[in-house]
Amino acid sequence: MELMDITVNCPSAEVADRIADALIEARLAACTNRLADVESRYFWQGRVESAREVPLLVHTRADLFDAVERLMRSHHPDETPSILGVAVARANDDYAQWLMEETQ
């Protein structure tokens, strides 16, 4: 089974925590990390925008990406949240086993 890290930028720590709790309670993530705030710049609706965002890193299985995305979208206020999945190339065996046991 392939492991995956999924990131989503959230507009606040409260939104990030709400998504994290929902993912863990649904057993779609074994662990999440709320990272330090970032200043994002992006092109949106014809102009350059900037926003302070809170990245949320989610540790899960690759086969759960679609379910994780659906849950994130249901709790995220943005029209087009950035939800990016990156395959984990390697992980220590005991951590990988724990992650597999904690997700379903």
N, C-alpha and C positions, 0 to 999 in steps of 0.2 A: 504494500500500500504506500502511495506517495504522500509525503508530507508537504504542506503548503503554508506560507505566511501570506496573509491578506492584510493590506493596509487601507484605511479610509480616513480622510481628513474630515473632522467634525467642527462645527461652529463654536462649540464650547466643551468644557470638561464634563458638564452634566449630560450632554448628548452622548459623548464618548462613553461615559460610565453606564448610561442606560443601555446602549448597544452592547457593551461588554457583558453586563449582567444578563441580558436576554440571551446572548450567544452561549454563555456558560450554562445557564439554567436549561436551555434547550439541548445541551450536550453537543452543540455544533462547534465549540472551541474548547480546547483543554486549558488554554491560558490566553490572557490578553495583556498587553502593555500599553498604558496611556503614556505617550511620549511628551516631551516638552513642547510648548507652543511654538509654532512657526509662523512666519509672515509669508503668505503665498501671493504671487502675482500671476495673473492669467488674463487671457483675452476672452471676454464674455459679452455677447450681444453688441458687438461693434466697438468695444472700447477696452482699454486695459484697466483691470480692477485689482485691488489688493484687499486681503483680509487676514486677520489673525485666525489661525486654525489649530486644532488639537489633533495630532495624528494618533490613530488607534491601530496597533499591530495585533493581529489575531493569529494564533498558532492552531492549525487544524490539519485536516486531511484534504487532499486535492479533490477527492470525489464529493466533498461537501461544499465546494465553491458556490454552486447555484443556490443551495439552501441558505448559506451565509449571506449571499448577495440579497436574496429576497428579504431576509430578516433585517439586514442593514437598511435597505430601502424603506421598509415599513416604519423604522424608527428615526430616519434621517430627514431633516426638513428641507434639504437642498433638492432642487429639480434634477440636477445631474451630479450626484456625488462621485468622487473619484474612488472607485473600488478596484484595487489592483492585486492580483494574485501572483506570487512568485514561488516556483517550485523550490523546495529545499534540496540542495544537492547532496548534503550529508548531514547526519545527526548522530549523536552518541546513542548506542543501542538502548540503554535503559530509559533515556528520555523519550526516544521514539516509541518504545513499548508503552510507556505511561500515557503518551499522547493518544495512541491508538485505543487504549483501554478507557480513556476519559471521553472519547467522542463516539457518536453513534449515527 
